[in-house]
Amino acid sequence: MPAKSKAQQKAAGAALSVKRGDTKKSELKGASRSMEKSMSEKELEDLASTQRKGKPEHAEDRS
């Protein structure tokens, strides 16, 4: 599943870094913290590897 925004892609990258042991869990904030808990390494890899070109900084709120 591709990331819908640059912010989502960056958060996935941060969570993936923790899953791989490159970053301390205590350094995560907000969305990246919940992503790290609820998503597998493969799911995070898919989100983090999304191309940023053409993506909005933040996804549109649809609520």
N, C-alpha and C positions, 0 to 999 in steps of 0.2 A: 504494500500500500504506500503510495507516494505521499510525502508531506504536502500539506496544503499551503504552508507559509514558511518564510525564512525562520521565524521564531520557533515553529514546531520542529523544523529540521535541526536547529541549533540545540534545542532541548533534548532531542533524541540523541544527538552526538554526545552531549554531556552525560546522559544516563548510560550510554554505551561505554563511555570511558570508565565509569564506576564498575559496570558489570565485568569489564576486562581487567580491573584492578589497577588502572593507571591513575585514578583520581580517588580521593577519600569520599565516602558516602556523606560525610558531614558538610562537604562543600556544595552539595546540591540544594537547590531552592525550587519552590513552586512546581511547575509542570514536570520538570525533569526528575524530581523526586518521586512523584507518583508514577511516571513512566518506568523508572528503574524497578519499582516494586511490582508493577502489573504486566510488564511486557517481557518477552523472551529476548535473548541476544539477537536472534535472527530478525525479529520484528523491528527492533531498534536499528539494526544494520540497514534494513530496507528504508526506514524513514530517514536516517542520517545520510544515506547515499543519494538522496533525491537531489537533482540539479536545482540550484537556487535561481538561475536565470529565469526571469519572467514571473517569479513568485512574489506575492505581496509580502510586506514585512510582517503583517499580522493577518490571520484569516478573518473573513467577515463573520460577525456574530449573527447566527440565524435564529436566535430565540425571540 
